[in-house]
Amino acid sequence: MERRRFLHLCGAAAAGIGSGALAADARPQLYTRARLLDAGGKPLRASQVPANRTLVFHYPYASTPCFLLNLGRPAKAGATLKTADNKSYEWKGAVGAGRAVVAYSAICAHKLSYPTRDISFISFRAEKGAGNKHANVIHCCSEHSQYDPAEGARVVAGPAPQPLAAILLEWDAATDEMHAVGTLGGEMFNEFFQKYEFRLQMEHGARAKETVQGGCVVQALENYCKQQVKC
């Protein structure tokens, strides 16, 4: 899985890949390797990701949104999680020098709410609020599902049946650059495409189901969408 000396693959259960002991468990799903880029098209370094802000990019498809977060503290490694169909997998933690940068699918595992250009019902919340009892969670206001990004996006509140799928990141310690390479956990892409087929065609045209090639532009959620619902 490792492509060069300084690359670290976040989220893959490296010791178990290829082992018969994990045959019934969820495995990493690899897609095209895409460099994370800033709004100007330059490589985004892990040290440049601001703490406690919601950043968004699209991967592995042109229309499937993801969150990139700097938790501001090292994320707990070794969380054992389960998909909705009861497949286990191990989340290996975050990337970056401070082990604080994580990425997840931004498609809620309950009713598939996701950030659009017009509005987002799902985002990272650093503080507790009227609608969320937990701080530092990804909160979906559609049905109040909440996920802990410091522990593999496990569900801490609400009706979501599984964690958000983790986006696997390769981090190059020499350059501090990051690449998205795949997912780990319960993907919701087929359901997402079926539910939002017409909307996705309006938003992304014929590219909606195309895999990302080359790079993913990362931007702040407030710059991507016009309105964020806070609950």
C-alpha positions in Angstrom: 0.0 0.0 0.0 2.9 2.4 0.7 4.1 4.0 -2.5 7.4 5.6 -1.3 9.5 5.9 1.8 7.8 8.9 3.4 4.2 8.2 2.6 1.7 7.3 5.3 -1.6 5.8 4.5 -4.2 7.1 6.9 -7.0 4.8 7.8 -5.9 1.5 6.2 -5.7 -1.5 8.4 -2.2 -2.2 7.0 -1.5 -5.2 9.2 -4.7 -6.9 8.1 -4.8 -6.2 4.4 -4.4 -9.5 2.6 -4.8 -11.5 5.8 -7.4 -14.3 5.9 -8.2 -13.2 9.5 -9.9 -10.1 8.1 -11.7 -11.8 5.2 -15.2 -10.9 6.4 -14.2 -7.3 7.4 -14.4 -4.1 5.4 -11.4 -3.4 3.2 -10.0 -0.2 1.9 -11.4 0.8 -1.5 -8.7 2.3 -3.7 -9.5 5.0 -6.3 -7.3 7.3 -8.5 -4.6 9.1 -6.5 -5.4 12.8 -6.4 -3.3 15.6 -4.8 -5.1 18.0 -2.5 -4.8 21.5 -3.9 -5.6 25.0 -2.5 -8.0 27.4 -4.2 -5.1 28.6 -6.4 -4.3 25.2 -7.6 -1.1 24.7 -5.6 -0.4 21.7 -3.4 -2.1 22.0 -0.1 0.2 21.2 2.8 -1.1 19.6 6.0 0.4 22.5 8.0 -1.8 24.9 6.0 -5.1 23.4 7.0 -6.7 25.7 9.6 -7.8 24.2 12.9 -11.5 23.7 13.6 -12.8 24.8 10.3 -14.9 22.9 7.7 -13.1 22.5 4.4 -14.7 20.7 1.5 -13.4 18.9 -1.6 -14.8 16.3 -4.0 -13.5 12.7 -4.2 -13.5 10.0 -5.5 -16.1 11.2 -7.9 -16.6 14.7 -9.3 -19.9 15.1 -7.4 -19.1 13.3 -4.1 -18.2 15.8 -1.4 -15.7 15.2 1.4 -14.6 17.1 4.5 -11.0 17.9 5.4 -10.5 18.9 9.0 -7.6 19.9 11.2 -8.8 18.8 14.7 -6.2 20.9 16.4 -5.0 17.9 18.4 -3.7 14.4 17.7 -6.6 12.1 16.7 -7.0 8.8 18.4 -5.7 5.9 16.4 -6.9 2.3 16.4 -10.7 2.9 16.6 -12.6 -0.3 15.6 -15.8 0.5 13.7 -18.6 -1.3 11.9 -20.5 -0.6 8.7 -24.3 -0.8 8.5 -24.0 -4.4 7.2 -21.8 -5.3 10.3 -18.4 -5.4 8.7 -15.6 -4.4 11.0 -12.7 -2.1 10.1 -9.9 -0.3 12.0 -9.3 3.4 11.6 -5.6 4.2 11.9 -5.8 7.9 12.8 -4.9 11.2 11.2 -2.0 12.5 9.1 0.3 15.5 9.2 3.2 16.3 11.6 0.7 16.8 14.5 -1.4 13.8 13.5 -4.5 16.0 13.4 -5.7 16.2 9.8 -8.5 13.9 8.8 -10.9 13.5 5.9 -14.3 11.9 5.6 -17.1 11.6 3.1 -19.5 14.5 3.6 -22.6 12.4 2.7 -24.5 11.7 5.9 -25.0 8.0 6.5 -28.7 8.4 7.4 -30.6 10.3 4.7 -27.6 11.3 2.5 -27.7 15.0 3.2 -24.6 16.7 1.7 -23.2 20.1 1.1 -24.5 21.8 -2.1 -23.6 25.1 -3.7 -26.8 26.6 -2.2 -27.0 25.1 1.3 -25.3 22.6 3.7 -27.1 20.9 6.6 -23.9 19.1 7.6 -20.6 20.6 8.9 -18.0 20.4 11.7 -19.0 22.0 15.0 -16.2 22.8 17.4 -18.5 24.0 20.2 -21.6 22.5 21.9 -24.9 24.2 21.0 -28.6 23.9 21.3 -28.9 21.1 18.9 -25.7 19.2 19.7 -24.6 17.9 23.1 -21.1 17.1 21.9 -18.3 19.5 20.9 -15.9 18.8 18.0 -18.4 16.7 16.0 -19.6 16.6 12.4 -23.3 17.4 12.8 -26.0 16.8 10.3 -29.0 19.0 11.0 -31.4 16.9 8.8 -31.9 14.4 11.6 -29.2 15.3 14.1 -26.8 12.6 13.4 -23.4 13.4 14.9 -20.0 11.9 14.2 -16.7 12.1 16.1 -14.0 12.8 13.5 -11.3 12.1 16.1 -12.4 8.5 16.3 -13.0 7.5 12.7 -16.3 9.5 12.4 -18.1 7.0 14.7 -21.7 7.9 15.5 -22.1 9.6 18.9 -25.7 10.8 18.5 -28.7 10.5 16.2 -30.1 7.8 13.8 -27.1 7.3 11.5 -26.6 3.5 11.1 -22.8 3.7 10.6 -19.8 6.1 10.6 -19.0 8.4 7.7 -16.7 6.7 5.3 -13.1 7.7 5.9 -11.1 9.2 3.0 -7.7 7.6 2.9 -4.9 10.1 2.8 -1.3 9.7 1.9 0.9 12.2 3.6 4.5 12.9 2.4 6.5 14.0 5.4 9.2 15.5 3.1 6.9 17.9 1.3 3.9 18.0 3.7 1.7 17.3 0.7 -1.4 15.1 0.8 -3.1 12.8 -1.7 -6.5 11.2 -1.5 -6.2 7.5 -2.6 -9.4 5.7 -1.5 -12.0 5.1 1.2 -12.5 3.0 4.2 -15.9 2.1 5.8 -19.4 2.2 4.5 -19.6 4.0 1.1 -22.9 5.5 0.2 -22.0 6.4 -3.4 -24.5 4.2 -5.2 -27.4 5.3 -3.0 -26.2 8.9 -3.4 -26.2 8.8 -7.2 -29.6 7.1 -7.3 -31.3 9.6 -4.9 -29.8 12.8 -6.4 -29.4 11.8 -10.0 -31.3 14.8 -11.5 -29.8 17.3 -9.0 -26.2 16.1 -9.6 -26.7 16.4 -13.4 -27.8 20.0 -12.9 -24.8 20.7 -10.6 -22.0 18.8 -12.3 -23.4 17.8 -15.7 -22.1 14.7 -17.4 -19.1 14.7 -15.0 -21.1 13.8 -11.9 -20.0 10.1 -11.9 -16.5 10.6 -13.3 -13.6 9.7 -11.0 -11.4 12.6 -10.0 -8.2 12.8 -11.9 -5.0 14.7 -10.9 -6.1 16.9 -8.1 -8.9 18.0 -5.7 -9.4 21.6 -5.0 -10.0 22.2 -1.2 -11.9 25.3 0.0 -13.7 26.5 3.1 -17.3 25.4 3.3 -18.5 29.0 3.6 -16.8 29.8 0.3 -18.3 26.7 -1.4 -21.9 27.0 -0.4 -24.2 30.1 0.1 -25.7 29.1 3.4 -24.9 26.7 6.3 -27.8 25.5 8.5 -26.9 25.7 12.2 -28.9 23.7 14.6 
